[in-house]
């Protein structure tokens, strides 16, 4: 039986409290809306003596990622957080963090990229760096933020993975919204998450001279990339196993790579990612009350992409749509939609399907929006092929 505290927290405070439970040695972050209160909360915990960690005040997000990179190389568990333009500014060391295979967890309170100028919610920032070699997961609720930061370290530091993890959640919809959260006890987190030194040895050692990240010839770089790709595929199994282990310890499971909601006998399915999922589930329940066999798949991990799980979840369905909170400029579609079509490319199944895009720049994705999608899916479900969104 685990000992948990029931608290009322914003998503940002939930992220900070969870990070503290993981006993980070070094924290470095630069404030940016809507992430700022994550690092403010952690700074207060350090100041009050509630968290034994080195908090480094930096002058930019580029420096924040560089600091945690150096700390990880030196054998420390690290944490940082950012959003939008801050993520863009740290891109150089962000890419190096993953390709040096340095474990860490970074929260992204996702937000639109400029221009037009906006500070409001959207997933374009996180989605835009999906090829930078990080593991990426997206949270629906504040409870999931807590649990996935804890799981994130377990996944990132796994010896078969050693890849940094982004725990992404929607700016304002999650970062500033308040809800009840069960916060695990420190002893239980310690039992679930071994100390960093037990999982990952320091790379830098004063007694063993080492040139870190020297100029690398192409044939060696090919081996690096091959190993990184293989480890990302290893993460697929580690993610599902970590979810199962977490459920045994704390009693909460999220399905691992994806969550399937009322999909067993569904004819039509909506695919979601992030905080919109709650409204989507309500719409599925309403449709079921009207006799429509609808279901929902929540994509939880965007990288590594759970292609096999997604194909299996859609097997036997007649129609699906993907609700994206970001755009894929080159395809005139949502980015998640394009990924799912790629996963289905080898499938012999015939579907009716379409891409839906909403919630950009903080716009709401309402219950009514999802009900309209369900209505359209029900109308086209016996006409295989790609359809336009009405």
C-alpha positions as CSV (number, residue, x, y, z in Angstrom):
1,X,0.0,0.0,0.0
2,X,1.5,3.3,-1.1
3,X,1.4,6.5,0.9
4,X,0.1,9.4,-1.2
5,X,-0.9,13.0,-0.5
6,X,-4.0,14.4,-2.1
7,X,-3.3,17.9,-3.3
8,X,-4.9,20.5,-5.5
9,X,-2.3,21.7,-8.0
10,X,-1.8,23.4,-11.4
11,X,-0.1,21.3,-14.1
12,X,3.1,23.3,-13.6
13,X,3.1,22.8,-9.9
14,X,2.4,19.1,-10.4
15,X,5.4,18.9,-12.8
16,X,7.6,20.6,-10.2
17,X,6.5,18.5,-7.3
18,X,7.0,15.3,-9.3
19,X,10.5,16.4,-10.5
20,X,11.4,17.1,-6.8
21,X,10.3,13.5,-5.8
22,X,12.8,12.2,-8.4
23,X,15.7,13.8,-6.4
24,X,17.4,15.8,-9.2
25,X,21.0,16.9,-8.5
26,X,20.9,19.8,-10.9
27,X,18.0,22.0,-12.2
28,X,18.5,24.7,-14.7
29,X,15.7,26.5,-16.5
30,X,14.8,29.9,-17.9
31,X,11.3,31.3,-17.4
32,X,9.0,31.5,-20.4
33,X,5.2,31.6,-20.6
34,X,3.4,29.3,-19.9
35,X,6.2,27.2,-18.3
36,X,7.6,29.9,-15.8
37,X,5.9,28.7,-12.7
38,X,7.6,25.2,-13.0
39,X,11.0,26.6,-12.3
40,X,9.6,29.2,-9.8
41,X,8.0,26.4,-7.8
42,X,11.3,24.4,-7.8
43,X,13.3,27.5,-6.8
44,X,11.0,28.1,-3.9
45,X,11.4,24.4,-2.8
46,X,15.2,24.8,-2.9
47,X,15.1,28.1,-1.1
48,X,12.9,26.7,1.7
49,X,15.2,23.7,2.1
50,X,12.6,21.2,0.9
51,X,14.7,20.1,-2.1
52,X,18.4,19.3,-2.0
53,X,19.4,20.3,-5.5
54,X,21.7,22.7,-7.2
55,X,19.4,25.3,-8.9
56,X,21.4,27.2,-11.6
57,X,20.0,30.6,-12.7
58,X,20.9,30.9,-16.3
59,X,20.6,33.7,-18.9
60,X,18.8,31.8,-21.6
61,X,17.2,28.4,-22.5
62,X,20.3,27.6,-24.6
63,X,22.4,27.9,-21.4
64,X,19.8,25.9,-19.4
65,X,20.1,22.9,-21.7
66,X,23.9,23.3,-21.8
67,X,24.0,23.2,-18.0
68,X,21.9,20.1,-17.5
69,X,23.9,18.5,-20.4
70,X,27.2,19.1,-18.5
71,X,25.7,17.9,-15.2
72,X,24.4,14.7,-16.8
73,X,27.8,14.0,-18.4
74,X,29.2,14.4,-14.9
75,X,26.9,11.8,-13.4
76,X,24.0,13.8,-12.1
77,X,20.2,13.5,-12.5
78,X,18.9,16.7,-14.1
79,X,15.6,18.4,-14.8
80,X,14.6,21.4,-16.9
81,X,11.5,22.8,-18.5
82,X,10.6,25.2,-21.3
83,X,8.0,26.3,-23.9
84,X,7.8,27.5,-27.5
85,X,10.5,30.1,-28.4
86,X,12.5,28.9,-25.4
87,X,12.6,25.4,-27.0
88,X,13.7,27.0,-30.3
89,X,16.5,28.9,-28.6
90,X,17.9,25.7,-26.9
91,X,17.7,23.6,-30.1
92,X,21.5,23.2,-30.6
93,X,22.2,21.7,-27.1
94,X,18.7,20.0,-27.2
95,X,19.8,18.0,-30.2
96,X,23.2,17.2,-28.7
97,X,21.5,16.0,-25.4
98,X,19.8,13.2,-27.2
99,X,22.6,12.2,-29.7
100,X,25.1,12.1,-26.8
101,X,22.5,9.7,-25.2
102,X,22.3,11.6,-21.9
103,X,19.2,10.8,-19.8
104,X,17.1,13.6,-18.4
105,X,13.5,14.7,-18.2
106,X,12.3,18.0,-19.5
107,X,8.8,19.3,-19.2
108,X,7.3,21.2,-22.1
109,X,4.3,23.3,-21.4
110,X,3.4,23.4,-25.1
111,X,2.6,26.6,-26.9
112,X,2.3,28.0,-30.4
113,X,5.3,29.1,-32.3
114,X,5.4,32.7,-33.6
115,X,4.4,34.4,-35.9
116,X,1.7,35.7,-35.8
117,X,2.6,36.6,-32.2
118,X,0.9,34.5,-29.6
119,X,1.6,33.0,-26.2
120,X,-1.4,30.7,-26.2
121,X,-1.7,26.9,-26.3
122,X,-0.8,24.7,-29.2
123,X,1.4,21.7,-29.8
124,X,3.5,23.1,-32.7
125,X,6.6,23.7,-30.5
126,X,6.9,20.1,-29.3
127,X,5.8,18.5,-32.5
128,X,8.3,20.5,-34.5
129,X,11.3,18.9,-32.7
130,X,10.0,15.4,-33.0
131,X,13.0,14.4,-35.1
132,X,15.6,15.6,-32.6
133,X,16.0,12.1,-31.1
134,X,14.2,12.6,-27.8
135,X,11.4,10.4,-26.4
136,X,8.2,12.5,-26.4
137,X,5.0,11.9,-24.5
138,X,1.9,14.0,-24.1
139,X,-0.3,14.2,-21.0
140,X,-4.0,14.5,-20.7
141,X,-4.3,15.5,-17.0
142,X,-2.3,16.9,-14.1
143,X,-2.2,13.5,-12.5
144,X,-0.7,12.1,-15.7
145,X,2.0,14.9,-15.6
146,X,3.0,13.8,-12.1
147,X,3.1,10.1,-13.0
148,X,4.9,10.5,-16.3
149,X,7.7,12.7,-14.9
150,X,8.4,9.9,-12.5
151,X,8.1,7.2,-15.2
152,X,10.1,9.5,-17.5
153,X,13.2,9.1,-15.5
154,X,12.7,5.3,-15.3
155,X,12.5,5.1,-19.1
156,X,15.2,7.6,-19.8
157,X,17.8,6.0,-17.5
158,X,17.0,2.4,-18.6
159,X,20.3,0.8,-19.8
160,X,18.6,-0.3,-23.0
161,X,17.4,3.2,-23.7
162,X,19.6,6.1,-22.4
163,X,17.6,8.8,-24.3
164,X,16.2,12.0,-22.8
165,X,12.5,12.3,-22.3
166,X,10.1,15.2,-22.9
167,X,6.9,15.2,-20.8
168,X,4.6,17.5,-22.8
169,X,1.3,19.1,-21.7
170,X,-0.8,21.8,-23.1
171,X,0.0,25.3,-22.1
172,X,-2.8,27.0,-20.0
173,X,-5.2,24.1,-20.5
174,X,-3.0,22.0,-18.3
175,X,-0.2,24.2,-17.1
176,X,-2.4,26.7,-15.3
177,X,-5.6,24.6,-14.7
178,X,-6.1,23.3,-11.2
179,X,-7.2,19.8,-10.3
180,X,-6.8,17.2,-7.6
181,X,-3.6,15.2,-7.8
182,X,-2.4,12.2,-5.8
183,X,1.3,12.8,-5.1
184,X,3.3,9.7,-4.3
185,X,5.3,9.5,-1.1
186,X,9.1,10.0,-1.3
187,X,9.9,6.5,0.0
188,X,7.7,4.9,-2.7
189,X,9.3,6.9,-5.5
190,X,12.7,6.0,-4.1
191,X,11.7,2.3,-4.3
192,X,10.4,2.7,-7.8
193,X,13.2,4.8,-9.2
194,X,16.7,3.8,-8.3
195,X,19.4,6.4,-7.8
196,X,20.9,7.8,-11.0
197,X,24.3,6.3,-10.3
198,X,22.8,2.8,-10.3
199,X,21.4,3.2,-13.8
200,X,24.0,5.5,-15.5
201,X,27.7,5.9,-14.9
202,X,29.3,9.3,-15.2
203,X,31.1,9.9,-18.5
204,X,33.5,12.5,-17.3
205,X,36.1,11.2,-14.9
206,X,39.1,13.4,-13.8
207,X,41.3,10.3,-13.6
208,X,40.4,9.2,-17.2
209,X,41.0,11.8,-19.8
210,X,38.3,11.9,-22.5
211,X,37.5,14.0,-25.5
212,X,33.8,14.3,-25.4
213,X,32.0,14.9,-28.7
214,X,35.0,15.3,-31.0
215,X,34.8,15.7,-34.7
216,X,33.3,12.5,-36.0
217,X,33.9,10.8,-39.3
218,X,30.8,9.6,-41.3
219,X,31.3,5.9,-40.9
220,X,31.4,6.3,-37.1
221,X,28.4,8.7,-37.1
222,X,26.5,6.0,-39.0
223,X,27.1,3.6,-36.0
224,X,25.9,6.3,-33.6
225,X,22.7,6.9,-35.5
226,X,22.1,3.1,-35.9
227,X,22.5,2.6,-32.1
228,X,20.2,5.6,-31.3
229,X,17.5,4.2,-33.7
230,X,17.8,0.8,-32.1
231,X,17.5,2.2,-28.6
232,X,14.5,4.2,-29.6
233,X,12.9,1.0,-30.7
234,X,13.9,-0.6,-27.4
235,X,12.0,2.1,-25.7
236,X,8.7,0.8,-27.1
237,X,8.9,-2.2,-24.8
238,X,10.4,-0.3,-21.9
239,X,7.6,2.2,-22.0
240,X,4.9,-0.4,-21.8
241,X,6.7,-2.4,-19.1
242,X,7.3,0.8,-17.0
243,X,3.6,1.5,-17.2
244,X,2.8,-2.0,-15.9
245,X,5.4,-1.7,-13.1
246,X,4.0,1.7,-12.1
247,X,0.5,0.3,-12.0
248,X,1.7,-2.4,-9.6
249,X,3.3,0.1,-7.4
250,X,0.9,3.0,-7.5
251,X,-2.4,1.6,-8.9
252,X,-2.5,3.8,-12.0
253,X,-2.1,2.6,-15.6
254,X,-2.3,4.7,-18.7
255,X,-2.0,1.9,-21.3
256,X,1.6,2.5,-22.1
257,X,2.2,3.9,-25.6
258,X,-1.5,4.5,-26.3
259,X,-4.8,4.4,-24.4
260,X,-7.8,2.9,-26.0
261,X,-11.2,4.2,-24.8
262,X,-14.3,2.2,-25.6
263,X,-12.7,0.8,-28.7
264,X,-13.4,-2.9,-28.4
265,X,-16.6,-2.9,-30.5
266,X,-16.2,0.5,-32.1
267,X,-17.0,1.2,-35.8
268,X,-15.6,4.7,-35.7
269,X,-12.6,6.1,-33.8
270,X,-11.2,9.6,-33.0
271,X,-7.5,9.9,-32.3
272,X,-6.4,12.6,-29.9
273,X,-3.3,13.7,-28.0
274,X,-3.0,15.8,-24.9
275,X,-5.7,17.7,-22.9
276,X,-8.3,17.6,-25.6
277,X,-8.8,14.0,-24.8
278,X,-11.2,14.7,-21.9
279,X,-13.7,16.4,-24.2
280,X,-13.2,13.7,-26.7
281,X,-14.1,11.0,-24.2
282,X,-17.2,12.9,-23.2
283,X,-18.2,13.0,-26.8
284,X,-17.7,9.3,-27.2
285,X,-19.9,8.7,-24.1
286,X,-22.6,10.9,-25.6
287,X,-22.4,9.1,-29.0
288,X,-22.7,5.7,-27.2
289,X,-25.8,6.9,-25.5
290,X,-27.3,7.6,-28.9
291,X,-26.4,4.1,-30.1
292,X,-23.3,5.1,-32.1
293,X,-20.4,2.7,-31.7
294,X,-17.7,5.2,-31.3
295,X,-14.3,4.9,-29.6
296,X,-11.2,7.0,-28.9
297,X,-7.4,6.3,-29.1
298,X,-5.2,8.7,-27.2
299,X,-1.7,8.8,-28.6
300,X,0.5,9.1,-25.5
301,X,4.0,8.7,-27.0
302,X,4.8,10.5,-30.2
303,X,8.4,9.3,-30.2
304,X,9.0,6.5,-30.5
305,X,5.9,6.3,-32.6
306,X,3.8,3.3,-31.6
307,X,3.0,2.1,-35.1
308,X,2.3,-1.5,-34.3
309,X,0.0,-0.6,-31.4
310,X,-1.8,2.0,-33.5
311,X,-2.4,-0.4,-36.4
312,X,-3.7,-3.1,-34.0
313,X,-6.0,-0.6,-32.3
314,X,-7.5,0.5,-35.6
315,X,-7.9,-3.1,-36.9
316,X,-11.5,-3.9,-37.8
317,X,-12.7,-0.3,-37.5
318,X,-14.6,1.3,-40.4
319,X,-13.6,5.0,-40.0
320,X,-11.3,7.2,-38.1
321,X,-10.3,10.8,-37.9
322,X,-7.2,12.4,-36.2
323,X,-7.7,15.7,-34.3
324,X,-4.4,17.6,-34.4
325,X,-3.4,20.6,-32.4
326,X,-0.5,21.3,-34.9
327,X,0.0,21.5,-38.6
328,X,2.2,19.7,-41.1
329,X,2.9,22.5,-43.5
330,X,4.2,20.3,-46.4
331,X,1.1,18.0,-46.3
332,X,-1.7,20.4,-45.7
333,X,-2.8,18.1,-42.8
334,X,-2.2,17.6,-39.1
335,X,1.2,16.2,-38.3
336,X,-0.2,13.3,-36.1
337,X,-2.5,12.4,-39.0
338,X,0.4,12.0,-41.4
339,X,2.2,9.8,-39.0
340,X,-0.8,7.5,-38.5
341,X,-1.2,7.2,-42.3
342,X,2.4,6.2,-42.5
343,X,1.9,3.5,-39.9
344,X,-1.1,2.1,-41.8
345,X,0.6,2.1,-45.2
346,X,1.3,-1.6,-45.1
347,X,-2.1,-2.5,-43.7
348,X,-4.6,-4.3,-45.9
349,X,-7.5,-2.7,-44.0
350,X,-9.8,-0.3,-45.8
351,X,-10.9,2.8,-43.9
352,X,-12.8,6.0,-44.3
353,X,-10.7,8.7,-42.8
354,X,-9.9,12.4,-42.6
355,X,-7.7,15.0,-40.8
356,X,-9.1,17.5,-38.4
357,X,-7.1,20.5,-37.1
358,X,-8.2,22.6,-34.1
359,X,-7.2,24.3,-30.9
360,X,-4.5,26.5,-32.5
361,X,-3.4,29.6,-30.7
362,X,-5.4,28.7,-27.6
363,X,-8.7,28.1,-29.3
364,X,-10.9,25.6,-27.5
365,X,-11.7,22.1,-28.8
366,X,-15.1,21.7,-27.5
367,X,-17.5,18.8,-26.9
368,X,-19.6,20.1,-29.8
369,X,-16.5,19.9,-32.1
370,X,-16.0,16.3,-31.3
371,X,-19.7,15.5,-31.7
372,X,-19.5,17.0,-35.2
373,X,-16.5,14.8,-36.0
374,X,-18.4,11.7,-34.8
375,X,-21.4,12.7,-37.0
376,X,-19.2,13.0,-40.0
377,X,-17.4,9.7,-39.3
378,X,-20.8,7.9,-38.9
379,X,-21.9,9.3,-42.2
380,X,-18.8,8.3,-44.2
381,X,-18.0,5.0,-42.5
382,X,-19.2,2.8,-45.4
383,X,-17.3,4.9,-48.0
384,X,-13.6,3.9,-47.8
385,X,-11.0,6.5,-48.7
386,X,-9.8,9.9,-47.6
387,X,-12.5,12.5,-47.0
388,X,-12.5,16.3,-46.3
389,X,-13.4,17.7,-42.9
390,X,-16.7,19.6,-43.0
